[in-house]
Structures are given as C-alpha cells and as structure tokens.
C-alpha cells in the first residue's frame, strides 16, 4: 500500500492548518467539516490529513453565494 500523497509532481500537500488558512476558516471548523463529510476532499494517511489546493479551490467555489439585488438594497446601502 502506497502511503505517499498522490499529488502531481511539485504540487505541495497542505496540512489542515495551512488548508484552513488558505480557505480563511479556523482549523476547528475545517476539522468539523471533515468529520461530517461536508468539507473539501482530503487524503488521510494514518492520522495525517493533507489537502490539494485544487480541491480547496473547488470547495470554495461550490460554497460561493452571489449577492441578490434585494440583499444589496436591504443592507442600508445604495440600491
């Protein structure tokens, strides 16, 4: 069994701490998301979890919310 990350050559594997920083969320939240199966794709090697930047980008894109006209006009700003 191969225990090495299956990333492209030269692609860095991000630790949970670095992945959380990249996404702009706490390590605790990333761990909770992983535990519930709602987080980004992860590769687990024993107790070590590593993330690919492409998977983090895909996760962030999937959770992007576009503002609506009503939300913009209801925030006290100009419509």
N, C-alpha and C positions, 0 to 999 in steps of 0.2 A: 504494500500500500504506500503510495507516494504522499508524504506529509508536507510537501513544498507547495506554496501558493501557485495556482495555475494562471498567473497573470502574464500578459505579454512581456517580452524581454524589455527590461528597462522601466517597466511600469511599477511605481512604488506601491507597496501594500500599506494602507493606512490603518493604524491602530484605532481602537474605539475612541480614545481621547482625541486623536487627530481628525477622525471622521466626524465626531461631534463638533469640533471647532470649525471644520470645513462647512458643515451644514448650519452652523450658528445656533446649535441647541446644546443642552447640557449632556454630559456623559450619562447621567441618571436617566434622562428621557430616552436617549438612544438605547440604553440597556432595556428599558421598559418596552420600547417599540420592538426590539429584537425578541424579547421574551414572549410577546403576544403575537408575533408573526406579522406585525404591521410595519416593520422597519425596512430599510434598504437591504438588498441581497448581501449576504455575508458569507465568508468562508471560515469555518471553525476547524481548528487544529488542536485537539485536546481542549485546553482551557483558553487558548488564544483565538481571538476573533480578528479577522482582517477584512478590510473593505477595499473595493476598487473605486477609483474616482468616477469612472463611467457609471457605476451602479448608484453612487451618491447623487450624481447629476440627474439620473433617471428618476430617482426617488423624489428629489426636489422638484423636478418638472411635473411629476404626477400630482404633487400637492400644491401646485401653483393655483391661485384663485385670482381671476380678473375682477377688478372693481366694476360695479354696475353704476349706471348713471344715478340711480336713486341713492346708492350708498355715498356717492360723491356729494350729491346735493344735500343730504341729510347730516353731513358732518360739520355744518356750520360754515363751510367754505363757499366759494362761488360755484354756481351751477353751470 
